[in-house]
Each structure stands twice: as C-alpha cells, then as structure tokens.
Amino acid sequence: MDRLQSIKLIVCDLDGTLLHDDKTMDTKILIVLSKKKIPFTIVSGRNGLQVEKYIKALNIELPYICNNGADAFIQDRCCYRYYIPQNSLQLAVQHIQKNKISMILNTPKGIYVYGHDPLIKIFSLRSLGLCPIYQNVPLDNEILAKVYKVVFACEDIEKIENVSSQIRNDCPDVHCIRSEGTGYTITHKHATKGNGVRWLLSKLNIQTKDVLAFGDNFNDISMLKEAGVRVAVANAQPMVKYSADYITKTNNEDGVSYFIEEYLNR
C-alpha cells in the first residue's frame, strides 16, 4: 500500500473502465479527483475527436493518448502521430477483405467504413457529427497513404483470430491486438498504449513507479506495464486481471473513482 501514497499521475482507459456500458462516465470521478488533487489523464483506443468530449468534461489539461498510442494531444493539438506503413497496410486490408470482415480506416480526413458488422456500426456511430464518415468508398492509394488505425470486427471469433494471426505474421510493421469486444485494431508497430504512456512520462518528467493505471482489455496490458501500480476493473479480461496489482469494482459500479477514493492519500 505504500506505493499508493506516492502516486503523481493516474492514467485511465475509457471504454469498459471509466465509462459504464451505456457509455456514460463514472459518476463520482470529478468529485474524487477534485478532492485528491492527483493529475489524471486518458489513454484510449478511441480517436481524438471521440475522446475530446471526455477531456473537456474532466477538465484535463495534460496530454492524452488516443488510437491505442498512435497519436497524442494536448487539448485539441496533435503532439505526434504514427501512420501505418502503406505496404503492410495494404496486405492487412487484403487479409480482412478476403475474409469478408468489416473494418474502419481512421484517417485525418475522416473514417472509411466497409461492411455491416454490428460492432463496426457502433464504432462508426461514435464519430457521427465529429468527422466525415465515408461508406464503402473504393480504396485507393490516397486513402491508404494516411491511415493511423484500422479497426476490424467479426462475430465469428475463430475467423477473426485467424485473420489477426495472419496479419501479425505477414505485416511486421504493424501492431495488431484485440481491443473492445470482438474488435481488433491495427496501428503502427510503435503505436501501443504502453509506448504512449512512456512518451507521456518523459514529457512530464514522472517516473514509472509514481504512476497508477486503470484498464480492462487486452490493449491495456502494455499501459499497465508502464505503471508502478496496476489496477483492473472487476469486468476486465482475465489476462488483464493477471497483469494487475489490484482489482477494483466494475466499470458500472464506478470502480475507478471507488479505488482512488478508498486507497489514495489515506
């Protein structure tokens, strides 16, 4: 418990962690953060436009990480961004399309949606009103030149796991990992939540041992490894719980604010 009293920064995932299943935010987090006065920021798989409203609601002035580490922002200013190398991207997209799996390509011009998987529809609706959404536009080199994240999803778990394995084997320049639900994300090989947190700590001059991280899913494991104190919500994947030092309540039970309130600065 002594480690909990020296925390200088809290980093937190959004979906499945700080957000309830209905995507409303932890109801007590603002009160708890105001009371504890520990710097807090977001490390999310969502794109910057989708994260921005939560940053404003939480009054966060620190840098925050988006797209599983593919980019970072201070307020609405992009600090860095990794684009997926085009050769590897083309090969990954071929694997996805060959297996008739739905996907979203995230680009600075908007998102490009292909297919009708229910989860892909949910993901695309998160960008509604925030950026242009293009449906089933023929892919060309102009689109593929600046893609920083691909999300693909399929209800056939065996199929999507096989495709993700093929992408990992054939595309050494990318990072492919399961993120939310049955969705997988592809980013540049250096774009992980863990690398994003490492960049953040360097910028803020904070040591790993002084960081507390909250997560729930596979893409959060690299982030947890960059924290001195690792906390999984009770609804987290078993592998995430295995990587954690503590298990808090579920996301629907405001597990993040509960842990901060009960265990920090006691």
N, C-alpha and C positions, 0 to 999 in steps of 0.2 A: 504493500500500500504506500510505502514511502515515495515510490516513483510518481504516484498520482499528485503529490503535493508540489512537484517542481515543473508541472506542465506549463509550457509557454505558448503552445499553439494546438488547436484542435482542427483536424481535417475530417470531412464527413462526406460520405456518398449521399446521393439524393434518393433515387427510386429504391424502395424496399428497406430504406434505412431512416432517413429524415422524413420521408414522405409516407403517409398512410397509403393503403392500397387504392383508395379513391383519389390519390394524388394531392390531397390537402396536406399541409405541413404540420409537423409536430406542434401541438397546441401550446406547449409551455416553453418552447425553446427561446423565444425572445425574452421572456421574464428571467429565465435561468441564466442566460448569457449576460444580461444586464446586471444581475446580482453577482455573478462570479468574475466578470470582467477579464475573461481569458480570450485572446484573439481566436477567431473562428472563421473558417472558410470552407468552400465546397470543392470536392473533386468528383466529377461526374462523367458518365458516359454520354450524356446529352450534349447537343451542340450549344454554342454560346448564346444564341438567341433564345433557346428554350430554358437556359439556366438564368438568364438575366433577371427575370421577374422575381426569382427567389433571392438573388443577390440584393435586389432593391428592398425586398420585404425584410431581409435580415440586416439591412444597413451595413453590408460588408464593403469595406474599402481596401482590403487586402487583395492580392492577386488570387484568381480562382482558376481551376483546371477543368477543361472540357474535353469531350470526344475521347475519353479514355487516355488522356495525355497527349493527344495530337496537337492541341493548342492551349494557350493560357491567356487570360485577360486581366486587366485592371479596369474595373467598371466596364466600359464598352470598347476599350482599346486593346487590340490584339498584341500580345508580347512576343509570341513565337507561334509558328505553325509548321507541322510536318505534313507534306503531301506524300501520297503513296507513289512509289516509283511506277512509271507507266507500264513497263514490260510486265512486272509482277501483277499489277492491277488488271491488265488485260487477260492474263492467264487465270487469275482468280475469278474474274467475271465469267470467263468461258466455262469454268467448272460449275459455277452457280447456274448459269443459263442452260447448260447442257442437262442438268438435273431438274430443270423447271422449278427452281426455287425462287421465291420472291425476294426482292432486295431494294435498298435505298442507297443512292450515292449522294454523299454530302459534299457540296462544292460552295465556293464563295458566292456563286450566282443563285443558289437555291438548292433544293433537293430534287433528285430524279428518282421516281418511284416506278418499279417494274413488278408486276404480279399482283395477286389479290389475297395473299395470306392475311388472316385476321390480325396477327401481331404487327405486321408491316403497316397495315391500315392504321392501327393505333399509334404507331411511331410517327407516321406521316402527319396525322392529325395534330400532333404536338407542335408542328411548325405552321399550322394554319393561321394565317394572319400575321405571321412573323417574317416569312420569306416566300419567294415564288416556289410553287410545287408543280413539277412537270411530270405528267403521267405517260409512261411508255413511249418516250421520245427516242427515236433511233440513236444508238450510241455512235459517237464519232470521236476523233482524236481531241477535238476542242473540249468536249465534256471530260474525257479521261485525263486530260493534262493537269487538272487541278482538283483531284478528289482527295480529301483528307480522312474520310471514314466511309466504309461500306457496312451496312447492316443487312444481314440476310436471315430469314426465318422460314421454318417449315414445321408442320405439325408431325411429320414423320421423323422422330428423333434419330432413328438409325441412319436414315438417309443424310440428314444434316450433319451428323457426327462424322460420317464417311467423307462428305464433301469438305468439311473443315480440316480433316486429316490430310486430304489431298492437297489442299491449299498450303498447309504448313510444310508439306514435303516438297512441293513444286515451286513455292514462292518464298525464297529465303529473305527477301527484303521486306516482308510484312509480318505483323503480329496479328494472329487470329485467335480469338478467345470467346468463350460463351459469356454473355453479359446479362441481359434481362430475359427471364422466361426461357423460351426456346430460341431466342435470338442470339446470333453470333455477330461480332464486329471484326472488321479488318482495318488496321491502321498501319502506318509506317513502323518498321521493326523497333524503332526507338520510342515510339509513342505508346507508353503504358502509364497507368496511374502512378506506379512507383517512380518512374523517371520524372513525371510531372511534379511529384512531391519533392524529389531530390532537387530539382530546379528551384522550387519554391523555398526550400530551406536554405539553399545557397544565397538566394536573393534577400532573404530576411535575416540571414546570419543566425540561424537557430540550429541546434544540434538534434540529431535523430532521437536521442534519449529524452528530450524535452517535448516530444510530440505525442499526442493522443489521436488515434484514428478509429473511425467507426465505419463498418461495412457489412455487406450481406451476401455478395455474389462473387463468382469466380474472378471477375475483373478487378475486384477489390483486394485480392490477395497480395499483389505486388505493392499496393499502397500500404497495407498493414505491415509489410516487411520493412518499410521505411520509417516506422513509428516505434518509439520506445514503449508505448502502451497500446495494445491492440484490443479492440472491443468489437464483438459481433453481436448483432441483434438476434433474438431468440428464433426468428424466422429465417436466419441465414442458412446457406448451403452447408452441409456437414464439413466440407473441406475448409470453409471459411472459419467455422467454429474451431476446427482443429488448429488453425493458424492464430487464433486469438488467445489473449491472456485472460479475458473476462467475457462472460455472456450477459447481456442486459435484457430487458424486456423486448417484446416485438415492436416493429415499426408502428403497428396500430395501437400499441399501448404507450407510445411516446418514449420508447426505450432510450433514445439519445439524451433527451432532457432529464429523464429519470437518473441515468448514470452520472451525468455531470452534477446534478443537484445533490445526489447522495454521497458521491465519492471524491469530488474535487474540493480542495481547500477546506477540509474538515478541521 
